[in-house]
Amino acid sequence: MNGAGYRPGVVWSAVALAAVLWFVTFSLGGPSFWIKIGVSTAILAAVAVREGTIRANALSFDRKAVIQGLLAAAGLYLVFWAGKEASTLVLPFASGQIGAIYDKGQGFPTVAIFFLLLFVTGPCEELFWRGFLQRRLMERYGRWGGFLLCTLVYAGVHVFSFNFMLIGAAAVAGAFWGLLYMKLARLDSVIISHSLWSAVIFAVAPMS
């Protein structure tokens, strides 16, 4: 049953689940945003693991994966820095919306955010979005078709934030990690990139 290839019922049910979880995380009240996103990504990772994602991907986390992940995280941080500088110059609402992204973390310890992003949400997101969803979509629609569709879905679920800058950021980051996964064919490098980048940009060197 696990690792049985593209099965539309499984794939699109998982996408629907991701949309519901992102709606709950971004649009509803309740526990801290960081608790909700941690739980949501863990649920999606459990789906991915159940569907054979770990067996189907290279997860050695060797020296090469660490170097690739570090370089990719640094490169994406620079992309976001340039994007932030450009967007705040031309879009009057950009600064406020970027600040609103960081406001979601108010009241939650910065150290806890750092470790949550590094060891939970980053790895869990990549297990689901690239390791499971993109891989399955590439099996069905080809490398580029699967990549584009996964990136669209990844950006699309962020619409529940009702924050144009966050949706755009998700599209850019999703495309970056999707291309990295497609080129390297290594999920461990992408996990390291996502985990380090998110931990740094939210807890070490924010761009607000």
C-alpha positions as CSV (number, residue, x, y, z in Angstrom):
1,M,0.0,0.0,0.0
2,N,2.8,2.5,0.9
3,G,4.8,3.9,-1.9
4,A,2.3,2.7,-4.5
5,G,2.8,5.6,-6.8
6,Y,0.4,8.3,-7.9
7,R,-3.1,7.6,-6.7
8,P,-5.4,10.6,-7.2
9,G,-7.7,9.8,-4.3
10,V,-4.8,9.8,-1.9
11,V,-3.0,12.7,-3.4
12,W,-5.9,15.1,-3.6
13,S,-7.4,14.1,-0.3
14,A,-4.0,15.0,1.2
15,V,-4.1,18.4,-0.6
16,A,-7.6,19.0,0.8
17,L,-6.3,18.1,4.3
18,A,-3.5,20.6,3.9
19,A,-5.9,23.3,2.9
20,V,-8.1,22.7,5.9
21,L,-5.1,22.7,8.2
22,W,-3.7,25.9,6.8
23,F,-7.2,27.5,7.1
24,V,-7.3,26.5,10.8
25,T,-3.8,27.7,11.3
26,F,-4.0,31.1,9.6
27,S,-7.7,32.0,9.9
28,L,-9.1,30.7,13.1
29,G,-8.4,31.7,16.7
30,G,-7.3,29.3,19.4
31,P,-3.8,28.2,20.4
32,S,-0.7,30.1,19.4
33,F,0.0,30.3,15.7
34,W,3.2,28.4,16.3
35,I,1.5,25.6,18.1
36,K,-1.0,25.3,15.3
37,I,1.5,25.3,12.5
38,G,3.6,22.7,14.4
39,V,0.7,20.4,14.8
40,S,-0.5,20.9,11.2
41,T,2.9,20.1,9.6
42,A,3.3,17.1,11.9
43,I,-0.1,15.7,10.7
44,L,1.0,16.2,7.0
45,A,4.3,14.6,7.7
46,A,2.5,11.6,9.2
47,V,0.5,11.3,5.9
48,A,3.7,11.5,3.9
49,V,5.5,8.8,6.0
50,R,2.5,6.5,5.8
51,E,2.7,6.8,2.0
52,G,6.3,5.7,1.9
53,T,8.0,9.1,1.6
54,I,11.0,8.2,3.7
55,R,11.7,5.0,1.8
56,A,11.4,6.7,-1.5
57,N,13.8,9.6,-0.8
58,A,17.5,9.9,0.0
59,L,17.7,10.9,3.7
60,S,21.3,10.3,4.6
61,F,22.0,13.8,5.8
62,D,25.6,13.4,4.9
63,R,28.3,16.1,4.5
64,K,27.2,16.8,0.9
65,A,23.6,17.3,2.0
66,V,24.6,19.7,4.8
67,I,26.7,21.8,2.4
68,Q,24.0,21.9,-0.2
69,G,21.4,22.8,2.4
70,L,23.5,25.6,3.9
71,L,24.3,27.2,0.6
72,A,20.7,26.9,-0.5
73,A,19.4,28.5,2.7
74,A,21.8,31.3,2.4
75,G,20.9,31.9,-1.2
76,L,17.2,32.0,-0.5
77,Y,17.7,34.4,2.4
78,L,19.5,36.8,0.0
79,V,16.6,36.4,-2.5
80,F,14.1,37.4,0.2
81,W,16.3,40.3,1.4
82,A,16.4,41.7,-2.1
83,G,12.6,41.0,-2.6
84,K,11.8,42.8,0.7
85,E,13.9,45.8,-0.3
86,A,12.3,46.0,-3.7
87,S,8.7,45.4,-2.6
88,T,8.8,48.0,0.2
89,L,9.9,50.6,-2.4
90,V,7.1,49.9,-4.9
91,L,4.3,48.5,-2.8
92,P,2.9,50.8,-0.1
93,F,1.3,47.9,1.8
94,A,4.3,45.7,1.7
95,S,5.9,46.8,5.0
96,G,2.7,46.4,6.9
97,Q,2.0,43.0,5.6
98,I,5.5,41.8,6.3
99,G,5.2,43.1,9.8
100,A,1.9,41.2,10.2
101,I,3.6,38.0,9.4
102,Y,6.0,38.4,12.3
103,D,3.2,39.6,14.6
104,K,1.8,36.1,14.5
105,G,4.7,35.0,16.7
106,Q,4.1,37.6,19.4
107,G,4.0,36.1,22.9
108,F,5.9,32.9,21.9
109,P,9.5,32.5,23.0
110,T,12.0,33.2,20.2
111,V,14.1,30.2,21.2
112,A,11.1,28.0,21.0
113,I,10.2,29.3,17.6
114,F,13.8,28.6,16.4
115,F,13.8,25.0,17.5
116,L,10.3,24.4,16.3
117,L,11.1,25.6,12.8
118,L,14.5,23.8,12.7
119,F,13.3,20.4,14.0
120,V,9.6,20.2,13.4
121,T,8.0,22.5,10.8
122,G,10.8,22.6,8.3
123,P,11.4,18.9,8.1
124,C,7.7,18.1,8.3
125,E,6.8,20.5,5.5
126,E,9.4,19.1,3.2
127,L,8.4,15.5,3.9
128,F,4.9,16.4,2.7
129,W,5.2,19.1,0.1
130,R,8.3,17.9,-1.8
131,G,8.9,14.4,-0.6
132,F,5.3,13.3,-1.0
133,L,3.3,15.7,-3.1
134,Q,5.8,17.0,-5.6
135,R,7.2,13.5,-6.1
136,R,3.8,12.0,-6.8
137,L,2.7,14.8,-9.1
138,M,5.9,14.5,-11.1
139,E,5.2,10.8,-11.5
140,R,1.8,11.7,-13.0
141,Y,2.5,15.0,-14.8
142,G,6.2,14.9,-15.5
143,R,9.0,16.7,-13.8
144,W,8.0,20.3,-14.8
145,G,4.3,19.7,-14.7
146,G,4.5,18.2,-11.2
147,F,6.8,20.9,-10.0
148,L,4.6,23.7,-11.2
149,L,1.4,22.1,-9.8
150,C,3.0,21.5,-6.4
151,T,4.3,25.1,-6.3
152,L,0.8,26.4,-7.2
153,V,-0.8,24.3,-4.5
154,Y,1.8,25.3,-1.9
155,A,1.2,29.0,-2.6
156,G,-2.5,28.4,-2.8
157,V,-3.0,27.1,0.7
158,H,-1.4,30.2,2.0
159,V,-4.3,32.3,0.6
160,F,-6.0,31.7,4.0
161,S,-3.5,34.1,5.5
162,F,-5.2,36.9,3.4
163,N,-1.7,38.4,3.2
164,F,-0.5,39.1,-0.3
165,M,3.2,39.3,0.7
166,L,3.0,35.9,2.5
167,I,1.3,34.3,-0.5
168,G,4.0,35.7,-2.7
169,A,6.7,34.6,-0.3
170,A,5.3,31.0,-0.3
171,A,5.2,31.0,-4.1
172,V,8.9,32.0,-4.3
173,A,10.1,29.7,-1.5
174,G,8.0,26.8,-2.8
175,A,9.4,27.2,-6.3
176,F,12.9,27.5,-4.9
177,W,12.7,24.3,-2.9
178,G,10.8,22.5,-5.7
179,L,13.5,23.3,-8.2
180,L,16.2,22.2,-5.6
181,Y,14.4,18.9,-5.1
182,M,14.0,18.4,-8.8
183,K,17.6,19.2,-9.6
184,L,19.3,17.4,-6.7
185,A,16.8,14.5,-6.3
186,R,17.7,14.6,-2.6
187,L,15.1,15.4,0.0
188,D,17.6,15.7,2.8
189,S,19.3,18.7,1.2
190,V,15.9,20.5,0.8
191,I,14.9,19.7,4.4
192,I,18.2,21.3,5.7
193,S,17.6,24.3,3.4
194,H,14.0,24.9,4.5
195,S,14.7,24.3,8.2
196,L,17.7,26.6,8.5
197,W,16.2,29.3,6.3
198,S,12.9,29.5,8.3
199,A,14.7,29.3,11.7
200,V,17.0,32.2,10.7
201,I,14.4,34.4,9.0
202,F,11.9,34.1,11.8
203,A,14.0,33.8,14.9
204,V,17.6,35.0,14.2
205,A,17.6,37.7,11.6
206,P,14.0,38.7,10.8
207,M,13.2,41.0,7.9
208,S,10.5,43.0,9.6
